[in-house]
Amino acid sequence: MVDQDASFYLMVVVAMSDHEIHEKEATAIKEIADKFKIKFDPYLAAQEISEKFGNYFNRACDYYISIIQNTEVQKDTLEFIKKITYADAKIHDKEIEIIEKCRKKWGIN
């Protein structure tokens, strides 16, 4: 899995962190994918993540964070995650936790 793929899967993990993907979150992810001319289905990705990690969001999060090594992709991913966090107009503690985990792991202030 390359950095960009991991970035999109991490966005889905953020959207799933409250145990469901809201339509506005899925739409935001699709808009980002469209901007990069990438075909990406957040609902299909959510299903793959659930099959691979179950409800272990921290494991999924750690897995995708560790794959993203390119500093530009890391910075972009952090901004995209923020957009996903705000998409449903509800900021959850788990979403903030993931943002902070990314910042710490990637050394971004």
DSSP file (Angstrom, degrees, kcal/mol; ACC not computed):
  #  RESIDUE AA STRUCTURE BP1 BP2  ACC     N-H-->O    O-->H-N    N-H-->O    O-->H-N    TCO  KAPPA ALPHA  PHI   PSI    X-CA   Y-CA   Z-CA
    1    1 A M              0   0    0      0, 0.0     2,-0.1     0, 0.0     0, 0.0   0.000 360.0 360.0 360.0 131.7    0.0    0.0    0.0
    2    2 A V     >  -     0   0    0      1,-0.1     4,-2.6    66,-0.0     5,-0.2  -0.429 360.0 -99.5 -90.4 167.2    1.4    3.4   -1.0
    3    3 A D  H  > S+     0   0    0      1,-0.2     4,-2.2     2,-0.2     5,-0.1   0.893 120.5  49.7 -52.1 -47.5    1.2    6.6    1.0
    4    4 A Q  H  > S+     0   0    0      1,-0.2     4,-1.8     2,-0.2    -1,-0.2   0.899 111.0  48.9 -65.0 -40.4   -1.7    8.1   -0.9
    5    5 A D  H  > S+     0   0    0      1,-0.2     4,-2.2     2,-0.2    -1,-0.2   0.938 111.7  49.8 -61.8 -45.6   -3.8    4.9   -0.5
    6    6 A A  H  X S+     0   0    0     -4,-2.6     4,-2.5     1,-0.2    -2,-0.2   0.855 105.9  58.3 -61.4 -34.7   -3.0    4.8    3.2
    7    7 A S  H  X S+     0   0    0     -4,-2.2     4,-1.9    -5,-0.2    -1,-0.2   0.929 107.7  45.1 -60.2 -46.8   -4.1    8.4    3.4
    8    8 A F  H  X S+     0   0    0     -4,-1.8     4,-1.7     1,-0.2    -2,-0.2   0.892 112.8  50.5 -67.2 -38.9   -7.5    7.7    2.1
    9    9 A Y  H  X S+     0   0    0     -4,-2.2     4,-2.2     1,-0.2    -1,-0.2   0.883 108.4  53.0 -65.9 -36.6   -7.9    4.6    4.3
   10   10 A L  H  X S+     0   0    0     -4,-2.5     4,-2.3     2,-0.2    -1,-0.2   0.887 105.3  54.6 -64.8 -38.0   -6.9    6.7    7.3
   11   11 A M  H  X S+     0   0    0     -4,-1.9     4,-2.3     1,-0.2    -1,-0.2   0.904 108.4  49.3 -59.5 -40.2   -9.6    9.3    6.4
   12   12 A V  H  X S+     0   0    0     -4,-1.7     4,-2.4     2,-0.2    -2,-0.2   0.896 107.0  54.4 -67.2 -39.5  -12.1    6.4    6.5
   13   13 A V  H  X S+     0   0    0     -4,-2.2     4,-0.8     2,-0.2    -2,-0.2   0.921 108.9  49.4 -59.0 -42.8  -10.8    5.3    9.9
   14   14 A V  H >< S+     0   0    0     -4,-2.3     3,-1.0     1,-0.2     4,-0.3   0.934 111.2  48.4 -60.8 -45.9  -11.4    8.8   11.1
   15   15 A A  H >< S+     0   0    0     -4,-2.3     3,-0.6     1,-0.2     5,-0.5   0.857 113.7  48.1 -62.5 -34.3  -14.9    8.8    9.7
   16   16 A M  H >< S+     0   0    0     -4,-2.4     3,-3.1     1,-0.2    -1,-0.2   0.554  81.9  98.2 -81.5  -8.5  -15.6    5.4   11.3
   17   17 A S  T << S+     0   0    0     -3,-1.0    -1,-0.2    -4,-0.8    -2,-0.1   0.710  84.1  48.9 -60.9 -20.6  -14.3    6.4   14.7
   18   18 A D  T <  S-     0   0    0     -3,-0.6    -1,-0.3     2,-0.4    -2,-0.1   0.113 126.7-101.6-102.0  20.7  -17.8    7.0   16.0
   19   19 A H  S <  S+     0   0    0     -3,-3.1     2,-0.3     1,-0.1    -2,-0.2   0.587  97.0  60.5  73.6  15.2  -18.8    3.6   14.6
   20   20 A E  S    S-     0   0    0     -5,-0.5     2,-0.7     2,-0.0    -2,-0.4  -0.957  75.1-125.5-161.9 151.4  -20.5    4.9   11.5
   21   21 A I        -     0   0    0     -2,-0.3     2,-0.2    -5,-0.1    -5,-0.1  -0.894  28.8-144.3 -99.6 119.4  -19.7    6.9    8.4
   22   22 A H    >>  -     0   0    0     -2,-0.7     4,-2.4    -7,-0.3     3,-0.5  -0.521  21.2-116.8 -79.6 150.3  -22.0    9.8    8.0
   23   23 A E  H 3> S+     0   0    0      1,-0.3     4,-2.6     2,-0.2     5,-0.2   0.866 115.5  54.0 -55.5 -40.0  -23.0   10.8    4.5
   24   24 A K  H 3> S+     0   0    0      2,-0.2     4,-2.1     1,-0.2    -1,-0.3   0.861 108.4  49.7 -66.0 -34.7  -21.3   14.2    4.8
   25   25 A E  H <> S+     0   0    0     -3,-0.5     4,-2.3     2,-0.2    -2,-0.2   0.934 111.8  47.7 -67.5 -45.6  -18.0   12.5    5.8
   26   26 A A  H  X S+     0   0    0     -4,-2.4     4,-2.5     1,-0.2    -2,-0.2   0.901 111.7  51.0 -60.9 -41.3  -18.2   10.1    2.8
   27   27 A T  H  X S+     0   0    0     -4,-2.6     4,-2.4    -5,-0.2    -1,-0.2   0.908 108.8  50.9 -63.2 -42.4  -19.0   13.0    0.5
   28   28 A A  H  X S+     0   0    0     -4,-2.1     4,-1.9     2,-0.2    -2,-0.2   0.907 111.1  48.4 -62.3 -41.6  -16.0   14.9    1.8
   29   29 A I  H  X S+     0   0    0     -4,-2.3     4,-2.4     1,-0.2    -2,-0.2   0.921 111.5  49.9 -64.5 -43.7  -13.7   11.9    1.2
   30   30 A K  H  X S+     0   0    0     -4,-2.5     4,-2.8     1,-0.2    -2,-0.2   0.889 108.4  53.2 -62.4 -39.2  -15.1   11.5   -2.3
   31   31 A E  H  X S+     0   0    0     -4,-2.4     4,-2.0     2,-0.2    -1,-0.2   0.902 109.7  48.0 -62.9 -41.1  -14.5   15.2   -3.0
   32   32 A I  H  X S+     0   0    0     -4,-1.9     4,-1.3     2,-0.2    -2,-0.2   0.924 112.5  48.8 -64.6 -44.3  -10.9   14.8   -2.0
   33   33 A A  H  <>S+     0   0    0     -4,-2.4     5,-2.8     1,-0.2     3,-0.4   0.917 110.2  51.5 -61.2 -43.9  -10.5   11.7   -4.1
   34   34 A D  H ><5S+     0   0    0     -4,-2.8     3,-1.4     1,-0.2    -1,-0.2   0.879 103.6  58.3 -60.9 -38.4  -12.1   13.5   -7.1
   35   35 A K  H 3<5S+     0   0    0     -4,-2.0    -1,-0.2     1,-0.3    -2,-0.2   0.860 112.1  40.6 -59.2 -35.6   -9.6   16.4   -6.7
   36   36 A F  T 3<5S-     0   0    0     -4,-1.3    -1,-0.3    -3,-0.4    -2,-0.2   0.321 115.6-117.6 -94.3   6.5   -6.8   13.9   -7.1
   37   37 A K  T < 5 +     0   0    0     -3,-1.4     2,-0.4     1,-0.2    -3,-0.2   0.905  66.9 143.7  56.1  45.3   -8.7   12.0   -9.9
   38   38 A I      < -     0   0    0     -5,-2.8     2,-0.7    -8,-0.2    -1,-0.2  -0.943  51.8-133.6-115.7 133.8   -8.7    8.9   -7.8
   39   39 A K        +     0   0    0     -2,-0.4     2,-0.4    -3,-0.1    -9,-0.0  -0.789  41.8 159.3 -84.6 119.2  -11.7    6.4   -7.8
   40   40 A F        -     0   0    0     -2,-0.7    -7,-0.1   -10,-0.1     3,-0.1  -0.972  30.3-159.5-147.9 126.5  -12.3    5.7   -4.1
   41   41 A D     >  -     0   0    0     -2,-0.4     4,-2.5     1,-0.1     5,-0.2  -0.908   3.3-165.3-107.7 106.5  -15.3    4.3   -2.4
   42   42 A P  H  > S+     0   0    0      0, 0.0     4,-2.2     0, 0.0    -1,-0.1   0.816  89.3  54.5 -62.8 -29.6  -15.3    5.2    1.3
   43   43 A Y  H  > S+     0   0    0      2,-0.2     4,-1.8     1,-0.2     5,-0.1   0.906 110.0  45.6 -71.4 -40.0  -18.0    2.7    2.1
   44   44 A L  H  > S+     0   0    0      2,-0.2     4,-2.2     1,-0.2    -1,-0.2   0.905 113.2  50.9 -65.9 -42.1  -16.1   -0.2    0.4
   45   45 A A  H  X S+     0   0    0     -4,-2.5     4,-2.7     1,-0.2    -2,-0.2   0.895 107.6  53.5 -61.6 -40.4  -13.0    0.9    2.2
   46   46 A A  H  X S+     0   0    0     -4,-2.2     4,-2.6     1,-0.2    -1,-0.2   0.894 108.2  50.2 -61.5 -39.9  -14.9    0.9    5.5
   47   47 A Q  H  X S+     0   0    0     -4,-1.8     4,-2.3     2,-0.2    -1,-0.2   0.920 111.2  48.3 -64.5 -43.4  -16.0   -2.6    4.9
   48   48 A E  H  X S+     0   0    0     -4,-2.2     4,-2.1     2,-0.2    -2,-0.2   0.915 112.2  49.1 -62.1 -43.7  -12.4   -3.7    4.1
   49   49 A I  H  X S+     0   0    0     -4,-2.7     4,-3.2     1,-0.2     5,-0.5   0.918 111.1  49.8 -63.0 -44.2  -11.1   -2.0    7.3
   50   50 A S  H  X S+     0   0    0     -4,-2.6     4,-2.0     1,-0.2    -1,-0.2   0.897 111.7  48.4 -62.0 -40.9  -13.8   -3.6    9.4
   51   51 A E  H  < S+     0   0    0     -4,-2.3    -1,-0.2    -5,-0.2    -2,-0.2   0.875 119.0  39.3 -66.6 -36.6  -13.0   -7.0    8.0
   52   52 A K  H  < S+     0   0    0     -4,-2.1    -2,-0.2    -5,-0.2    -1,-0.2   0.873 135.2  15.6 -81.3 -39.2   -9.3   -6.5    8.6
   53   53 A F  H >< S-     0   0    0     -4,-3.2     3,-2.0     1,-0.3    -3,-0.2   0.513  80.9-157.1-117.1  -8.4   -9.3   -4.8   12.0
   54   54 A G  T 3< S-     0   0    0     -4,-2.0    -1,-0.3    -5,-0.5    -2,-0.1  -0.438  74.3 -26.6  62.0-135.5  -12.8   -5.3   13.4
   55   55 A N  T 3  S+     0   0    0     -2,-0.1     2,-1.8     1,-0.1    -1,-0.3   0.165 105.7 116.2 -95.1  17.3  -13.5   -2.6   16.0
   56   56 A Y    <>  +     0   0    0     -3,-2.0     4,-2.0     1,-0.2     3,-0.2  -0.550  32.3 164.0 -87.0  74.3   -9.8   -2.1   16.7
   57   57 A F  H  > S+     0   0    0     -2,-1.8     4,-3.1     1,-0.2    -1,-0.2   0.844  70.3  57.9 -63.4 -35.4   -9.7    1.5   15.4
   58   58 A N  H  > S+     0   0    0     -3,-0.2     4,-2.8     2,-0.2    -1,-0.2   0.908 107.4  47.6 -63.6 -40.1   -6.4    2.1   17.2
   59   59 A R  H  > S+     0   0    0     -3,-0.2     4,-2.5     2,-0.2    -2,-0.2   0.928 114.1  46.7 -64.4 -44.5   -4.7   -0.8   15.3
   60   60 A A  H  X S+     0   0    0     -4,-2.0     4,-2.4     2,-0.2     5,-0.3   0.932 113.9  48.7 -61.9 -46.0   -6.2    0.4   12.0
   61   61 A C  H  X S+     0   0    0     -4,-3.1     4,-2.6     1,-0.2     5,-0.2   0.944 112.8  46.7 -59.2 -51.1   -5.1    4.0   12.7
   62   62 A D  H  X S+     0   0    0     -4,-2.8     4,-2.2     1,-0.2    -1,-0.2   0.885 111.2  53.7 -59.8 -40.4   -1.5    2.9   13.7
   63   63 A Y  H  X S+     0   0    0     -4,-2.5     4,-1.1    -5,-0.2    -2,-0.2   0.956 113.7  39.4 -61.0 -52.4   -1.3    0.7   10.6
   64   64 A Y  H  X S+     0   0    0     -4,-2.4     4,-1.3     1,-0.2     3,-0.3   0.871 113.9  54.4 -70.3 -36.5   -2.2    3.4    8.1
   65   65 A I  H  < S+     0   0    0     -4,-2.6     3,-0.3    -5,-0.3    -1,-0.2   0.910 106.4  53.1 -60.4 -41.7   -0.2    6.2   10.0
   66   66 A S  H  < S+     0   0    0     -4,-2.2    -1,-0.2     1,-0.2    -2,-0.2   0.781 105.0  54.9 -68.1 -26.1    2.9    4.0    9.8
   67   67 A I  H  < S+     0   0    0     -4,-1.1     2,-1.0    -3,-0.3    -1,-0.2   0.846  87.8  84.6 -74.2 -34.3    2.6    3.5    6.0
   68   68 A I     <  +     0   0    0     -4,-1.3    -1,-0.1    -3,-0.3   -66,-0.0  -0.584  45.6 149.5 -78.8 102.8    2.5    7.2    5.2
   69   69 A Q        +     0   0    0     -2,-1.0     2,-0.3     5,-0.0    -1,-0.2   0.675  37.6  98.3-106.2 -25.2    6.2    8.2    5.1
   70   70 A N     >  -     0   0    0      1,-0.2     4,-2.4     2,-0.0     5,-0.2  -0.524  66.5-145.2 -70.8 124.9    6.1   11.1    2.6
   71   71 A T  H  > S+     0   0    0     -2,-0.3     4,-2.3     1,-0.2     5,-0.2   0.846  97.7  51.5 -64.9 -34.0    6.1   14.4    4.5
   72   72 A E  H  > S+     0   0    0      2,-0.2     4,-2.6     1,-0.2    -1,-0.2   0.914 111.0  47.6 -68.0 -40.9    3.9   16.1    1.9
   73   73 A V  H  > S+     0   0    0      2,-0.2     4,-3.0     1,-0.2    -2,-0.2   0.883 110.5  53.8 -65.5 -37.4    1.3   13.3    2.0
   74   74 A Q  H  X S+     0   0    0     -4,-2.4     4,-2.3     2,-0.2    -2,-0.2   0.943 110.8  45.0 -60.8 -47.9    1.5   13.5    5.8
   75   75 A K  H  X S+     0   0    0     -4,-2.3     4,-1.9     2,-0.2    -2,-0.2   0.928 115.6  46.8 -62.9 -45.3    0.7   17.2    5.9
   76   76 A D  H  X S+     0   0    0     -4,-2.6     4,-2.7     1,-0.2    -2,-0.2   0.925 110.7  52.9 -61.6 -44.0   -2.0   16.8    3.3
   77   77 A T  H  X S+     0   0    0     -4,-3.0     4,-2.9     1,-0.2    -1,-0.2   0.899 106.4  52.8 -59.6 -42.1   -3.5   13.9    5.2
   78   78 A L  H  X S+     0   0    0     -4,-2.3     4,-1.8     1,-0.2    -1,-0.2   0.913 111.4  46.2 -61.4 -42.4   -3.6   15.9    8.4
   79   79 A E  H  X S+     0   0    0     -4,-1.9     4,-1.9     2,-0.2    -2,-0.2   0.903 113.0  49.9 -65.9 -40.6   -5.6   18.6    6.6
   80   80 A F  H  X S+     0   0    0     -4,-2.7     4,-2.3     1,-0.2    -2,-0.2   0.902 108.0  53.4 -64.2 -40.5   -7.9   16.1    5.0
   81   81 A I  H  X S+     0   0    0     -4,-2.9     4,-2.7     1,-0.2    -1,-0.2   0.900 106.9  52.1 -61.8 -40.4   -8.5   14.5    8.4
   82   82 A K  H  X S+     0   0    0     -4,-1.8     4,-2.0     1,-0.2    -1,-0.2   0.921 108.3  51.2 -61.1 -42.7   -9.5   17.8    9.8
   83   83 A K  H  X S+     0   0    0     -4,-1.9     4,-1.0     1,-0.2    -2,-0.2   0.905 111.4  47.5 -60.9 -41.5  -12.0   18.3    6.9
   84   84 A I  H  X S+     0   0    0     -4,-2.3     4,-0.6     1,-0.2     3,-0.5   0.903 108.9  55.2 -65.5 -41.4  -13.5   14.9    7.6
   85   85 A T  H  < S+     0   0    0     -4,-2.7     5,-0.4     1,-0.2     3,-0.3   0.884 114.4  39.0 -59.0 -40.4  -13.7   15.7   11.3
   86   86 A Y  H >< S+     0   0    0     -4,-2.0     3,-1.5     1,-0.2    -1,-0.2   0.599  93.8  89.5 -85.6 -11.5  -15.7   18.8   10.6
   87   87 A A  H 3< S+     0   0    0     -4,-1.0    -1,-0.2    -3,-0.5    -2,-0.1   0.855  92.3  39.1 -59.4 -40.9  -17.8   17.4    7.8
   88   88 A D  T 3< S-     0   0    0     -4,-0.6    -1,-0.3    -3,-0.3    -2,-0.1   0.336 108.7-119.7 -94.3   9.3  -20.7   16.1   10.0
   89   89 A A  S <  S+     0   0    0     -3,-1.5     2,-0.4     1,-0.1    -3,-0.1   0.677  85.4 101.9  63.0  18.9  -20.6   19.1   12.3
   90   90 A K        -     0   0    0     -5,-0.4     2,-0.6     2,-0.0    -2,-0.3  -0.965  58.5-156.7-133.9 117.5  -19.8   16.9   15.3
   91   91 A I        -     0   0    0     -2,-0.4     2,-0.3    -5,-0.1    -5,-0.1  -0.841  14.5-159.5 -96.8 121.3  -16.3   16.6   16.6
   92   92 A H     >  -     0   0    0     -2,-0.6     4,-1.9    -7,-0.1     3,-0.5  -0.716  26.0-122.1-101.5 150.0  -15.7   13.4   18.5
   93   93 A D  H  > S+     0   0    0     -2,-0.3     4,-2.5     1,-0.2     5,-0.1   0.870 113.0  55.9 -55.3 -39.9  -12.9   12.8   21.0
   94   94 A K  H  > S+     0   0    0      1,-0.2     4,-2.0     2,-0.2    -1,-0.2   0.863 104.7  52.6 -64.3 -36.1  -11.6    9.9   19.0
   95   95 A E  H  > S+     0   0    0     -3,-0.5     4,-2.1     2,-0.2    -1,-0.2   0.927 110.7  46.5 -65.0 -44.5  -11.3   12.1   15.9
   96   96 A I  H  X S+     0   0    0     -4,-1.9     4,-2.6     1,-0.2    -2,-0.2   0.892 109.8  55.3 -63.3 -39.8   -9.2   14.6   17.9
   97   97 A E  H  X S+     0   0    0     -4,-2.5     4,-2.3     1,-0.2    -1,-0.2   0.897 107.8  48.6 -59.9 -41.6   -7.2   11.7   19.3
   98   98 A I  H  X S+     0   0    0     -4,-2.0     4,-2.5     2,-0.2    -1,-0.2   0.910 110.0  51.4 -67.2 -42.1   -6.3   10.5   15.8
   99   99 A I  H  X S+     0   0    0     -4,-2.1     4,-2.5     1,-0.2    -2,-0.2   0.938 112.6  45.9 -58.7 -47.2   -5.3   14.0   14.7
  100  100 A E  H  X S+     0   0    0     -4,-2.6     4,-2.4     1,-0.2    -1,-0.2   0.874 110.6  53.4 -65.1 -37.4   -3.0   14.3   17.7
  101  101 A K  H  X S+     0   0    0     -4,-2.3     4,-2.7    -5,-0.2     5,-0.2   0.914 110.2  47.8 -63.2 -43.1   -1.6   10.8   17.1
  102  102 A C  H  X S+     0   0    0     -4,-2.5     4,-2.8     2,-0.2     6,-0.3   0.942 111.1  50.4 -61.8 -48.8   -0.8   11.8   13.5
  103  103 A R  H  X>S+     0   0    0     -4,-2.5     5,-2.0     1,-0.2     4,-1.1   0.922 114.6  44.0 -55.8 -46.3    0.9   15.1   14.6
  104  104 A K  H  <5S+     0   0    0     -4,-2.4     3,-0.4     3,-0.2    -2,-0.2   0.946 115.8  45.5 -66.2 -49.4    3.0   13.3   17.2
  105  105 A K  H  <5S+     0   0    0     -4,-2.7    -2,-0.2     1,-0.2    -1,-0.2   0.877 121.7  37.8 -63.0 -39.4    4.0   10.4   14.9
  106  106 A W  H  <5S-     0   0    0     -4,-2.8    -1,-0.2    -5,-0.2    -2,-0.2   0.514 107.1-121.9 -93.1  -6.4    4.8   12.6   11.9
  107  107 A G  T  <5 +     0   0    0     -4,-1.1     2,-0.5    -3,-0.4    -3,-0.2   0.875  59.2 148.8  68.9  37.4    6.4   15.5   13.9
  108  108 A I      <       0   0    0     -5,-2.0    -1,-0.2    -6,-0.3    -2,-0.1  -0.901 360.0 360.0-107.7 130.5    3.9   18.1   12.6
  109  109 A N              0   0    0     -2,-0.5    -1,-0.1    -5,-0.0    -6,-0.1   0.450 360.0 360.0 -87.5 360.0    2.9   21.0   14.9
